[in-house]
Amino acid sequence: MHAPTKKADRGTVAPPSKHQLALMIWMVVFPTLTILNLSLAGWLHTMGTVTRTLVLATLAVPIVIYGLMPHLQRARQRWLMRSRGG
């Protein structure tokens, strides 16, 4: 086996730790749920707790996973690359 070259190292960033990932998820889930709750309050108030939670989760999960997390992951990568001078 050979050690990775510096050129290969420059373009890669280690995946987030469990704690970093938890923080990143919280950073996108909380605002998403808040916005959905405020936006849909009139419609959601007629539903029971379980149905309301199902609707919110069904809307929030794709927004977070496909819409917001990729942007946050790219921002994290850019920030880490800048902070290490790469």
C-alpha positions in Angstrom: 0.0 0.0 0.0 1.1 3.5 -0.6 0.4 6.7 1.3 -2.0 9.1 -0.4 -0.3 12.0 -2.2 -0.7 15.5 -1.1 -2.5 16.4 -4.4 -5.1 13.7 -3.6 -5.4 14.9 0.0 -6.1 18.5 -1.0 -9.5 17.8 -2.6 -10.9 15.5 0.2 -12.4 16.3 3.6 -13.1 13.7 6.2 -16.7 12.9 6.7 -18.3 14.6 9.7 -18.1 12.9 13.1 -21.3 11.7 14.7 -21.5 14.9 16.8 -20.9 17.1 13.8 -23.5 15.2 11.7 -26.0 15.5 14.6 -25.5 19.3 14.7 -25.8 19.6 10.9 -29.0 17.6 10.9 -30.4 19.7 13.8 -29.4 22.9 11.9 -31.6 21.9 9.0 -34.4 20.0 10.7 -35.4 22.5 13.3 -35.9 25.5 10.8 -37.6 23.2 8.3 -40.1 21.9 10.9 -40.6 25.4 12.2 -41.3 26.9 8.7 -43.6 23.9 7.8 -45.5 24.3 11.1 -46.0 28.0 10.7 -46.9 27.7 7.0 -49.4 24.9 7.4 -50.7 25.8 10.9 -54.3 26.4 9.6 -54.4 23.1 7.9 -52.5 21.1 10.5 -54.5 22.2 13.5 -57.5 20.1 12.4 -55.3 16.9 12.6 -54.5 14.6 15.5 -51.0 14.5 16.8 -49.9 11.3 15.0 -51.4 12.5 11.6 -49.8 15.9 12.0 -46.4 14.3 12.8 -46.8 12.0 9.8 -47.5 14.9 7.4 -44.7 17.0 8.8 -42.2 14.1 8.6 -43.3 13.2 5.1 -42.7 16.8 3.9 -39.6 17.5 6.0 -37.5 14.4 5.3 -37.1 14.9 1.6 -36.6 18.6 2.0 -33.8 18.0 4.5 -32.1 15.0 2.8 -32.4 16.1 -0.9 -32.6 19.9 -0.6 -30.7 21.2 2.4 -28.1 18.7 3.6 -26.2 18.6 0.3 -25.8 22.4 0.5 -24.7 22.2 4.1 -22.3 19.4 3.4 -20.7 21.4 0.5 -20.5 24.5 2.8 -18.8 22.4 5.4 -16.3 21.1 2.9 -15.5 24.6 1.5 -15.1 25.9 5.1 -12.8 23.1 6.1 -10.7 23.4 2.9 -10.3 27.1 3.4 -9.4 26.7 7.1 -6.6 24.3 6.2 -5.4 26.5 3.4 -6.4 24.2 0.5 
